């Protein structure tokens, strides 16, 4: 009997042609969908399946921020 534990992970999304691509940088899983919601749901499932097969040591959340650059 396994006990599931919830982990908060990061999802980074971008639009690529006609689909949304979602990536989890802590684990390295990537998925896609026709909408943001579908891409996130697919990423969640892919990440759950990956972690079932390849358990990871304690995952440390990434710090996500933004920055500006000057473009000539």
N, C-alpha and C positions, 0 to 999 in steps of 0.2 A: 504494500500500500504506500503510495507516494504522497507526500504533502507538498502542494504547490505554494510557492511564495511569490508575491508580487514584486516586481522590480520596475523602477521608473527609468526608462531609457529615452534616448534622443532620437527624433525623426527629422531628417533634413529632406525637404521636398523641392523639386524643380520640375518645370514643364519641359518636355522633350518631344518636339513635333506635336502629335495629337494625344499624348498620354502624360500622366504625372508619374514621376519616378520618386520613390521614397527610399531613403538609406538610413540604416542604424549604424552610426560610426563606432559605437562601443563594441559591437559584435561583428560588423562587416556585412550584414545581410542587406539585400536590395530587392525591391519589388516594384511593381507598377500598377496603375489602374486608370480608368477613364475619368475618374474624379479624385479629388483630394481624399475624400472619405474612403473610396475603394482602394486607393494606393496605401493608405494607412492600415486598413483592415488586412490587406494582402501582406504588408510588411509585418504586422503583428503575428499573423499565422506563420509566415516564413521564419520569423525569429523564434517563436515558440517551438517549432519543429526542429530548428537548428540547435537550440539549447537543450532539447530532450536528448539529442544524439551526441552533442559535444558540450557537456556542462562546462561552464567557465568559472574561474575563481571569482571572488567578489568583484562585481563590476563597479567601477568608479564613474559616476556621471561626468560628462564633458562640460566644460564651461563654454557657453555659446554667447558670443557678443558680435557687435558690428563695428566697422571702422570706415573711415572715409579716405579716399585718395584724390589727388589732383590729377586731372587729365588735361593735357594741352590740346 
